[in-house]
Amino acid sequence: MRRIGRITITEEMLLRMLDFEGGQILDSRKEWASNGVDFVIAHPDLPEVAENRRAPDVPLKYSQTDHGGVITIERTNPPKTDAV
């Protein structure tokens, strides 16, 4: 037996948490090597990418509590604009 559960986060909530409100999640997948989940996001603040080209990485800065809980997530590049 395992102790498991399913967590659902709406696209709107996830985009708000990642500071890309008004955008759209185009793809997501589990990345086993990094033990993370990758999202491909469309948003006016992101660079234009030619068809069939890999989306560039977007670095994020995390603030955490002493116990590891996330307080804030801030994108550092590209900076936030009022384009939405």
N, C-alpha and C positions, 0 to 999 in steps of 0.2 A: 504494500500500500504506500501511496505517496500523498503528501498534503499539497494539493494543487488547486488553482482557481484561475478563472479567465478574467482579465481586466480589459475593458473597452474604454478607449479615450476617443472622443469625437475628433474629426479632422479640424473643426473650428477650435477646439480647446488646445489641441497639440500645436497648431499654428500660432495661437496666441502665446503659449508657453515658450515657443522657440523664437518669438518676436518677428513672425512673418504673417501677422494677421491680414486677412484679405487675400492670401495666396491660395495655392491648391497643391495637395500632395499627389504627385503623378505616379510614384512607385515607392515601395518599401520592401526590404528584405533583411533577414537575419544574416549577419556577417559573423561566422563562427570564429574566424581568425582574431577579430578584435573584440569578440564577445559583446557585440552591440547590434543595434538595428539602424540601417541606413535608410534615409528618406530622400527622394528626389522631389524638390519643391519648385513650383513656378511662382514667381513673385516679381513685381516691377523693380525691386532693388537689386535683383540678381543679374549677372551678366548674360548677354545673348550667347547662345551656344548653337552651333550648326547641327543639323539633323544627324543622327547616328554618332554623335560625339559624346564622350563622357562628361557628365556634369561636374564642375569643379567642386572641390571640398570647401565647405564654409566653416571656419573655426568658431567655436563657441567658448565663452568664459563662464565657469560655474562658480557660484558662491555657495558654501556649505556650512552647516552647523558643526559643532564639535563632534557630533555623533554621525556625521556623514549625510544628513538630510539636505536636500537641495533647497536653497533659499531663493536664488535667482539664476536665470540663464540669460546671458547677454551675448549677442552676436557682435563680433569685433570687425569683421570684414566680410561682406560689405557693410558699411555703417547704415543705420536706419535713416530713411528719408521720408518725406511726406508725399510720396508718389502714389500711395494707395487711394 
